[in-house]
Amino acid sequence: MILLLRIPARKCFGLVAPTIVVILTGLWYFSVLYFQLQASLLTYQLDDITQQSKSTLSESSFLTRRLSDVSQSWTDTRVLFKEILHRTSRERKLVIWGIEEVGEDNDENNLIELLDVLYGVTISSSDVEVVNRIGFYRNALPRPLLVHVANEHVKRTISDAVTAQGEHLLETSDNVIQRLERLENPDQACTMRIKSIGEFQVVKSTDESVGSWLTDMLPLYDANRTKHILNWRKIWVAKKPFGNRILLEYDRESFASNSTKPIANYTLPYAWGGTGHVVMSGHFYYVRAKSNYVVKYDLVNRRMVRYRQIKGARFTEKEHSGVGCSYDGVKQSDISLQADEFGLWATYCTEKGGMKLALLDPESLKILKQYDTGWRKDWFEAIFVACGVAYAIRRFQSKPFLQVKYIYNTIRGEASQARNAVSIPLAPDIYGSIMQLSWITSTKRLHVWTSTGQIGWHNIDFDYATVQG
């Protein structure tokens, strides 16, 4: 210590400074090594965490896939279960048309008795679980029965017996419910056999030899279903078979007067062709002239809401060209529209000339189902559809009246020739040819427009089974 004190300060600093540098350098070196070691440890730990995360993600993906598989399996099982329940329910359910409506309490007993009397089918009350009438209205015609039977054997026994009957007084089906329910307010009072057609009741005479007069098939209600948006007592008139697009609206009360003027008119987007038009739920349905397009026009808002082609349907491109698919007497009637208790129908021809009958969706105008009738349209004076059955009208030179000679039953999917042809008391030498023939579901009448300018209607007497008869 004494020696150090004796060393001059400058020499002492010269000895200590290198030592401090060496010490600091060593500290820095060991610090770097320490932090590198820590960094290596952290990197290793991060790698380990990353690997664990990948493993966890892999397990999560596997579990997700398994859960998805289980969910899909459960969904498939539910769908299959619903299908089994639906099939089982449908196998025990059938619709029967043509049984007199005398009171809901008597429907089951009447059904059992009529099956025994008409077809020799003996069933008991234990074979019939539920019997209900379908539809909102009760008119002159009976509504169909929706019957739940005990098992498929009972259903097959009833269906086979009714189907085997030559004259179809009753009709059964298990696939028409969906079609009926497509309509907002279906009037399902129906039967499938015409007994007779009443005398022609003239409403008025006109100078127009071709046209159609229409009432709304299904009343259009407001949101509260308390009043009609369009009064069903209105009448719409479409004059001429082509080249016109002005639809006239009349009040029913004053329509019969020749001095009556229309209360409204509608300028349509396109001219129509033929006389096969329909007014249903506040919409006017018609076929655009010289085309195979169907137009749906909203009478409330005065605008076109649908425009759809019936692909493959023949049509006349030029007047009187004779290459289309018209009725015998009405040109430009290549595609004709009708409406009945089941919906909106179109009759048209294929390129080969065969006549088809198609059920259209009133909303989209898409074809829901179509039938090859085996007929040619130019065989007939006119065709009308009622309760799912197409009735074809023929003219015979040897007979004074027109006749319903051919029938196509869409429920059975078969055409037939009427065993006892029903006459239409519309003498051709007085009234000429039929220009329009339309079944009006709201009045249960046939609307007619003749080539002599007579506008009128026929009542139809349908046949149905009664316990007394």
C-alpha positions as CSV (number, residue, x, y, z in Angstrom):
1,M,0.0,0.0,0.0
2,I,2.8,2.3,0.9
3,L,4.5,1.4,-2.3
4,L,1.4,2.2,-4.3
5,L,1.1,5.5,-2.6
6,R,4.6,6.3,-3.6
7,I,3.9,5.5,-7.3
8,P,3.0,8.6,-9.2
9,A,-0.8,8.9,-10.2
10,R,0.0,8.9,-13.9
11,K,1.9,5.6,-13.7
12,C,-0.8,4.1,-11.5
13,F,-3.5,4.9,-14.0
14,G,-1.4,3.3,-16.7
15,L,-1.3,0.1,-14.8
16,V,-5.0,0.0,-13.8
17,A,-6.6,1.0,-17.2
18,P,-5.6,-2.1,-19.1
19,T,-6.9,-4.3,-16.3
20,I,-10.3,-2.5,-16.4
21,V,-10.5,-3.0,-20.2
22,V,-9.7,-6.6,-19.8
23,I,-12.4,-7.0,-17.1
24,L,-15.0,-5.1,-19.1
25,T,-14.2,-7.0,-22.3
26,G,-14.7,-10.3,-20.4
27,L,-18.0,-9.1,-18.9
28,W,-19.2,-8.1,-22.4
29,Y,-18.1,-11.4,-23.8
30,F,-19.9,-13.4,-21.1
31,S,-23.0,-11.2,-21.4
32,V,-23.1,-12.0,-25.2
33,L,-22.7,-15.7,-24.5
34,Y,-25.5,-15.5,-21.9
35,F,-27.9,-13.7,-24.1
36,Q,-27.1,-16.1,-27.0
37,L,-27.8,-19.0,-24.7
38,Q,-31.1,-17.4,-23.6
39,A,-32.0,-16.7,-27.2
40,S,-31.3,-20.3,-28.1
41,L,-33.4,-21.5,-25.1
42,L,-36.3,-19.2,-26.2
43,T,-36.0,-20.4,-29.8
44,Y,-36.2,-24.0,-28.7
45,Q,-39.2,-23.2,-26.4
46,L,-40.9,-21.4,-29.3
47,D,-40.2,-24.3,-31.6
48,D,-41.7,-26.6,-29.0
49,I,-44.8,-24.4,-28.6
50,T,-45.2,-24.2,-32.4
51,Q,-45.0,-27.9,-32.7
52,Q,-47.5,-28.3,-29.9
53,S,-49.8,-25.8,-31.6
54,K,-49.6,-27.7,-34.9
55,S,-50.5,-30.9,-33.1
56,T,-53.4,-29.1,-31.4
57,L,-54.6,-27.7,-34.7
58,S,-54.4,-31.1,-36.3
59,E,-56.4,-32.6,-33.5
60,S,-58.9,-29.7,-33.7
61,S,-59.3,-30.3,-37.5
62,F,-59.8,-33.9,-36.9
63,L,-62.4,-33.2,-34.2
64,T,-64.1,-30.7,-36.5
65,R,-64.2,-33.2,-39.4
66,R,-65.6,-35.8,-37.0
67,L,-68.2,-33.4,-35.7
68,S,-69.2,-32.5,-39.3
69,D,-69.5,-36.2,-40.2
70,V,-71.6,-36.8,-37.1
71,S,-73.8,-33.7,-37.9
72,Q,-74.2,-34.8,-41.6
73,S,-75.1,-38.3,-40.4
74,W,-77.7,-36.9,-38.0
75,T,-79.1,-34.7,-40.8
76,D,-79.3,-37.7,-43.1
77,T,-81.0,-39.7,-40.4
78,R,-83.6,-37.0,-39.8
79,V,-84.3,-36.7,-43.5
80,L,-84.6,-40.5,-43.8
81,F,-86.8,-40.6,-40.8
82,K,-89.1,-37.9,-42.2
83,E,-89.2,-39.7,-45.5
84,I,-90.2,-42.9,-43.7
85,L,-92.9,-41.1,-41.7
86,H,-94.2,-39.3,-44.9
87,R,-94.2,-42.5,-46.9
88,T,-95.9,-44.4,-44.1
89,S,-98.5,-41.6,-43.7
90,R,-99.0,-41.4,-47.5
91,E,-99.4,-45.1,-47.7
92,R,-102.4,-44.8,-45.5
93,K,-103.9,-41.7,-47.0
94,L,-106.1,-41.2,-50.0
95,V,-108.5,-38.6,-51.5
96,I,-111.9,-39.6,-52.7
97,W,-114.1,-37.4,-55.0
98,G,-117.7,-37.7,-55.8
99,I,-119.5,-38.6,-52.5
100,E,-122.5,-36.5,-51.5
101,E,-121.9,-33.9,-48.8
102,V,-124.7,-34.2,-46.3
103,G,-122.9,-33.5,-43.0
104,E,-119.5,-34.2,-41.6
105,D,-120.8,-36.5,-39.0
106,N,-122.1,-38.8,-41.6
107,D,-119.1,-38.9,-44.0
108,E,-117.5,-42.0,-42.5
109,N,-120.7,-44.0,-42.5
110,N,-121.7,-42.9,-46.0
111,L,-118.2,-43.8,-47.3
112,I,-118.5,-47.3,-45.9
113,E,-122.0,-47.8,-47.2
114,L,-121.2,-46.5,-50.7
115,L,-118.1,-48.6,-51.1
116,D,-120.2,-51.7,-50.3
117,V,-123.2,-50.7,-52.6
118,L,-121.2,-49.5,-55.6
119,Y,-118.1,-51.7,-55.5
120,G,-118.8,-54.6,-53.2
121,V,-116.0,-53.5,-50.9
122,T,-116.6,-54.3,-47.3
123,I,-114.7,-52.4,-44.7
124,S,-115.5,-51.6,-41.1
125,S,-115.2,-48.5,-39.0
126,S,-111.9,-49.9,-37.6
127,D,-110.4,-49.7,-41.1
128,V,-111.1,-46.0,-41.3
129,E,-109.3,-43.7,-38.8
130,V,-110.1,-40.2,-40.0
131,V,-112.4,-38.7,-42.6
132,N,-112.3,-35.0,-43.4
133,R,-113.6,-32.8,-46.2
134,I,-111.0,-30.7,-48.1
135,G,-111.6,-27.1,-49.1
136,F,-112.9,-23.8,-47.8
137,Y,-116.3,-23.7,-49.6
138,R,-119.4,-25.7,-49.8
139,N,-121.1,-25.4,-53.2
140,A,-123.5,-27.4,-55.2
141,L,-120.8,-30.0,-55.7
142,P,-119.4,-32.1,-52.9
143,R,-115.9,-31.4,-51.6
144,P,-113.4,-34.3,-51.7
145,L,-112.8,-36.6,-48.7
146,L,-109.3,-36.9,-47.2
147,V,-109.4,-40.4,-45.7
148,H,-106.8,-41.9,-43.3
149,V,-107.1,-45.7,-43.4
150,A,-105.7,-48.3,-41.0
151,N,-103.1,-49.7,-43.4
152,E,-101.9,-49.9,-47.0
153,H,-103.9,-53.0,-47.7
154,V,-107.2,-51.2,-47.0
155,K,-106.1,-48.3,-49.2
156,R,-105.1,-50.6,-52.1
157,T,-108.4,-52.4,-51.8
158,I,-110.4,-49.2,-52.1
159,S,-108.3,-47.7,-54.9
160,D,-108.3,-50.9,-57.0
161,A,-112.1,-51.3,-56.7
162,V,-112.7,-47.7,-57.8
163,T,-110.2,-47.8,-60.6
164,A,-111.6,-51.0,-62.0
165,Q,-115.0,-49.4,-62.4
166,G,-115.7,-48.5,-66.0
167,E,-117.9,-45.5,-65.4
168,H,-116.0,-43.4,-62.9
169,L,-118.6,-42.2,-60.4
170,L,-115.9,-41.9,-57.7
171,E,-112.3,-41.1,-58.1
172,T,-109.4,-41.7,-55.8
173,S,-105.8,-40.4,-55.6
174,D,-103.0,-39.9,-53.2
175,N,-101.0,-37.3,-55.2
176,V,-103.3,-34.4,-55.8
177,I,-103.2,-32.7,-52.4
178,Q,-100.0,-30.8,-53.2
179,R,-101.5,-29.4,-56.4
180,L,-104.6,-28.3,-54.6
181,E,-102.7,-26.6,-51.8
182,R,-100.7,-24.5,-54.4
183,L,-103.8,-22.3,-54.7
184,E,-104.4,-19.6,-52.1
185,N,-108.1,-20.1,-51.8
186,P,-108.9,-23.4,-53.5
187,D,-112.5,-24.2,-54.3
188,Q,-112.1,-28.0,-54.2
189,A,-115.8,-28.9,-54.6
190,C,-115.5,-31.4,-57.4
191,T,-116.6,-34.6,-59.1
192,M,-115.2,-36.3,-62.2
193,R,-118.3,-37.2,-64.2
194,I,-120.7,-34.9,-66.1
195,K,-124.3,-36.0,-66.1
196,S,-125.7,-33.4,-68.4
197,I,-125.2,-29.9,-69.8
198,G,-128.0,-27.4,-69.5
199,E,-129.6,-25.2,-72.2
200,F,-127.6,-22.2,-73.5
201,Q,-128.5,-19.1,-71.6
202,V,-127.9,-16.0,-73.7
203,V,-126.5,-13.0,-71.7
204,K,-126.2,-10.6,-74.6
205,S,-125.5,-10.3,-78.3
206,T,-122.6,-8.5,-79.9
207,D,-121.2,-7.5,-83.3
208,E,-118.0,-9.3,-82.5
209,S,-117.9,-12.8,-83.8
210,V,-114.8,-13.8,-81.8
211,G,-113.9,-13.0,-78.2
212,S,-114.0,-14.2,-74.6
213,W,-115.7,-13.1,-71.5
214,L,-114.3,-13.9,-68.0
215,T,-114.9,-13.7,-64.3
216,D,-112.3,-14.1,-61.6
217,M,-111.8,-17.8,-60.8
218,L,-110.5,-17.2,-57.3
219,P,-111.5,-14.0,-55.4
220,L,-108.6,-11.9,-54.4
221,Y,-108.8,-10.8,-50.7
222,D,-107.1,-8.0,-48.8
223,A,-104.5,-8.8,-46.1
224,N,-107.2,-9.3,-43.4
225,R,-109.3,-11.5,-45.8
226,T,-112.3,-9.3,-45.1
227,K,-113.1,-7.9,-48.5
228,H,-112.3,-8.4,-52.2
229,I,-109.6,-6.2,-53.8
230,L,-111.2,-7.0,-57.1
231,N,-115.0,-7.5,-56.9
232,W,-115.9,-11.0,-58.2
233,R,-118.9,-9.4,-59.8
234,K,-116.8,-7.8,-62.4
235,I,-116.5,-9.2,-66.0
236,W,-113.6,-8.8,-68.3
237,V,-113.9,-9.0,-72.1
238,A,-111.2,-9.7,-74.6
239,K,-112.5,-9.0,-78.2
240,K,-111.0,-10.4,-81.4
241,P,-108.7,-13.5,-81.6
242,F,-105.5,-11.5,-82.4
243,G,-104.0,-8.1,-82.9
244,N,-105.7,-6.6,-79.8
245,R,-104.2,-5.7,-76.4
246,I,-107.0,-3.7,-74.8
247,L,-108.8,-5.7,-72.1
248,L,-112.2,-4.2,-71.1
249,E,-113.8,-4.4,-67.6
250,Y,-117.5,-4.3,-67.0
251,D,-119.8,-4.4,-64.0
252,R,-121.7,-7.7,-63.9
253,E,-125.1,-6.0,-63.1
254,S,-125.1,-3.9,-66.3
255,F,-123.1,-6.1,-68.6
256,A,-126.1,-7.6,-70.3
257,S,-127.2,-4.3,-71.7
258,N,-125.8,-3.6,-75.2
259,S,-125.5,0.1,-74.3
260,T,-123.2,-0.6,-71.4
261,K,-119.8,1.0,-71.5
262,P,-116.7,-0.5,-69.8
263,I,-115.9,0.9,-66.4
264,A,-112.2,0.4,-67.0
265,N,-109.7,-0.8,-69.6
266,Y,-106.2,-2.2,-69.5
267,T,-103.5,-1.7,-72.1
268,L,-101.5,-4.9,-72.1
269,P,-97.8,-5.1,-73.0
270,Y,-98.5,-7.5,-75.9
271,A,-101.4,-8.4,-78.1
272,W,-103.0,-11.8,-77.3
273,G,-103.6,-14.8,-79.6
274,G,-106.8,-16.9,-79.5
275,T,-109.6,-16.8,-77.0
276,G,-108.2,-19.1,-74.3
277,H,-107.6,-16.5,-71.5
278,V,-108.0,-16.7,-67.7
279,V,-108.6,-14.3,-64.9
280,M,-107.5,-15.7,-61.5
281,S,-106.7,-14.0,-58.2
282,G,-106.6,-10.6,-59.7
283,H,-104.4,-11.5,-62.7
284,F,-105.1,-11.8,-66.4
285,Y,-103.3,-14.8,-68.0
286,Y,-103.0,-14.9,-71.8
287,V,-100.8,-16.1,-74.6
288,R,-98.9,-13.5,-76.6
289,A,-99.9,-13.5,-80.3
290,K,-97.7,-15.4,-82.8
291,S,-95.6,-16.9,-80.0
292,N,-95.5,-19.6,-77.4
293,Y,-95.1,-17.2,-74.5
294,V,-97.6,-16.9,-71.6
295,V,-98.1,-13.5,-70.0
296,K,-99.3,-12.9,-66.4
297,Y,-100.7,-9.4,-66.0
298,D,-101.5,-7.8,-62.6
299,L,-104.9,-6.1,-62.9
300,V,-104.6,-4.3,-59.5
301,N,-101.2,-2.7,-60.2
302,R,-101.6,-2.7,-64.0
303,R,-98.2,-4.3,-64.9
304,M,-96.8,-7.5,-66.3
305,V,-95.4,-9.7,-63.5
306,R,-94.4,-12.9,-65.4
307,Y,-93.5,-13.8,-69.0
308,R,-92.5,-17.4,-69.7
309,Q,-92.1,-19.6,-72.8
310,I,-93.7,-23.0,-73.2
311,K,-90.8,-24.6,-74.9
312,G,-91.6,-26.9,-77.8
313,A,-95.1,-25.6,-78.2
314,R,-96.1,-25.0,-81.9
315,F,-97.5,-21.6,-82.8
316,T,-98.6,-19.7,-85.9
317,E,-96.2,-17.0,-87.0
318,K,-98.4,-15.6,-89.7
319,E,-102.1,-15.1,-89.9
320,H,-104.0,-18.0,-91.7
321,S,-100.8,-19.9,-92.3
322,G,-102.4,-23.1,-91.1
323,V,-99.1,-24.5,-89.6
324,G,-100.0,-24.0,-86.0
325,C,-102.2,-25.9,-83.6
326,S,-105.6,-24.3,-83.6
327,Y,-109.1,-25.6,-82.8
328,D,-111.4,-26.4,-85.7
329,G,-112.8,-22.9,-86.3
330,V,-110.7,-20.6,-84.1
331,K,-107.4,-19.5,-85.6
332,Q,-104.5,-18.2,-83.5
333,S,-105.6,-20.6,-80.7
334,D,-102.4,-22.6,-80.8
335,I,-101.9,-22.4,-77.0
336,S,-105.1,-22.1,-75.0
337,L,-105.3,-21.5,-71.2
338,Q,-107.9,-22.9,-68.9
339,A,-108.3,-22.8,-65.1
340,D,-110.2,-25.2,-62.8
341,E,-110.2,-26.3,-59.2
342,F,-106.7,-27.7,-59.5
343,G,-105.0,-24.7,-61.1
344,L,-103.9,-23.2,-64.4
345,W,-103.8,-25.4,-67.5
346,A,-102.4,-25.0,-71.0
347,T,-103.3,-27.0,-74.1
348,Y,-100.8,-27.0,-77.0
349,C,-99.2,-29.2,-79.7
350,T,-95.7,-30.5,-80.1
351,E,-93.8,-30.2,-83.4
352,K,-95.2,-33.6,-84.4
353,G,-98.7,-32.4,-83.9
354,G,-99.8,-34.3,-80.8
355,M,-101.8,-32.4,-78.2
356,K,-100.4,-31.9,-74.7
357,L,-102.1,-30.8,-71.5
358,A,-99.9,-29.0,-69.0
359,L,-100.5,-27.9,-65.4
360,L,-98.8,-24.5,-64.9
361,D,-97.7,-22.9,-61.6
362,P,-99.9,-19.7,-61.4
363,E,-97.0,-17.9,-59.8
364,S,-94.0,-18.7,-61.9
365,L,-95.8,-20.1,-65.0
366,K,-93.4,-23.1,-64.9
367,I,-94.8,-26.4,-66.1
368,L,-95.6,-28.6,-63.0
369,K,-96.8,-31.6,-64.9
370,Q,-97.7,-32.4,-68.5
371,Y,-99.7,-35.2,-70.2
372,D,-99.7,-36.6,-73.7
373,T,-103.3,-36.9,-74.6
374,G,-102.9,-38.8,-77.9
375,W,-105.3,-36.3,-79.5
376,R,-104.9,-33.7,-82.3
377,K,-106.2,-30.3,-81.4
378,D,-107.9,-29.7,-84.8
379,W,-110.2,-32.6,-84.2
380,F,-112.2,-30.5,-81.8
381,E,-114.4,-27.4,-81.7
382,A,-113.2,-26.6,-78.2
383,I,-111.8,-28.1,-74.9
384,F,-112.6,-27.2,-71.4
385,V,-111.1,-28.5,-68.1
386,A,-113.1,-29.0,-64.9
387,C,-112.0,-30.8,-61.8
388,G,-108.8,-32.1,-63.4
389,V,-110.6,-33.6,-66.4
390,A,-110.3,-32.3,-69.9
391,Y,-113.5,-32.6,-72.0
392,A,-113.1,-32.4,-75.8
393,I,-116.1,-31.1,-77.9
394,R,-116.7,-32.5,-81.4
395,R,-119.0,-31.5,-84.1
396,F,-120.8,-34.3,-86.1
397,Q,-122.6,-33.4,-89.3
398,S,-125.2,-36.1,-88.7
399,K,-126.2,-34.7,-85.3
400,P,-127.9,-31.4,-84.4
401,F,-125.8,-30.7,-81.3
402,L,-122.1,-30.7,-80.2
403,Q,-121.0,-33.5,-78.0
404,V,-118.5,-34.2,-75.3
405,K,-117.0,-37.2,-76.9
406,Y,-113.5,-37.5,-75.5
407,I,-112.2,-37.2,-71.9
408,Y,-108.7,-37.0,-70.5
409,N,-108.5,-37.7,-66.7
410,T,-105.3,-36.2,-65.3
411,I,-105.7,-38.0,-62.0
412,R,-105.6,-41.3,-63.7
413,G,-103.4,-40.0,-66.5
414,E,-105.5,-41.6,-69.2
415,A,-107.6,-40.7,-72.2
416,S,-110.9,-42.3,-72.9
417,Q,-114.0,-42.1,-75.2
418,A,-117.1,-41.3,-73.3
419,R,-119.4,-44.3,-73.2
420,N,-122.5,-42.1,-73.1
421,A,-121.6,-38.9,-75.0
422,V,-123.0,-35.8,-73.3
423,S,-124.6,-33.4,-75.8
424,I,-124.2,-29.6,-75.6
425,P,-127.5,-28.1,-76.6
426,L,-125.9,-25.4,-78.8
427,A,-127.3,-25.9,-82.4
428,P,-124.6,-25.0,-84.9
429,D,-127.2,-23.8,-87.5
430,I,-128.4,-21.2,-85.0
431,Y,-125.3,-20.2,-83.0
432,G,-122.5,-21.2,-85.4
433,S,-119.1,-22.3,-84.0
434,I,-117.8,-22.0,-80.5
435,M,-115.2,-19.3,-80.3
436,Q,-114.7,-19.5,-76.5
437,L,-115.5,-22.3,-74.0
438,S,-114.3,-21.8,-70.4
439,W,-115.1,-23.5,-67.2
440,I,-115.6,-20.8,-64.5
441,T,-115.0,-22.3,-61.0
442,S,-116.5,-19.4,-59.1
443,T,-119.9,-19.8,-60.8
444,K,-119.7,-23.5,-61.8
445,R,-120.7,-22.6,-65.3
446,L,-119.4,-22.9,-68.9
447,H,-118.8,-19.5,-70.5
448,V,-119.5,-19.5,-74.3
449,W,-118.9,-17.0,-77.1
450,T,-120.3,-18.1,-80.5
451,S,-119.3,-17.1,-84.0
452,T,-122.8,-15.4,-84.4
453,G,-121.9,-13.0,-81.5
454,Q,-123.9,-14.7,-78.8
455,I,-122.5,-14.5,-75.3
456,G,-123.9,-16.8,-72.7
457,W,-123.4,-19.8,-70.4
458,H,-124.3,-23.4,-69.7
459,N,-125.0,-25.0,-66.4
460,I,-123.4,-28.4,-65.9
461,D,-125.0,-31.1,-63.9
462,F,-122.3,-33.3,-62.4
463,D,-122.9,-36.8,-61.1
464,Y,-121.9,-38.0,-57.7
465,A,-122.7,-40.8,-55.3
466,T,-125.5,-40.5,-52.8
467,V,-126.5,-43.0,-50.2
468,Q,-130.2,-42.7,-51.3
469,G,-129.4,-43.2,-55.0
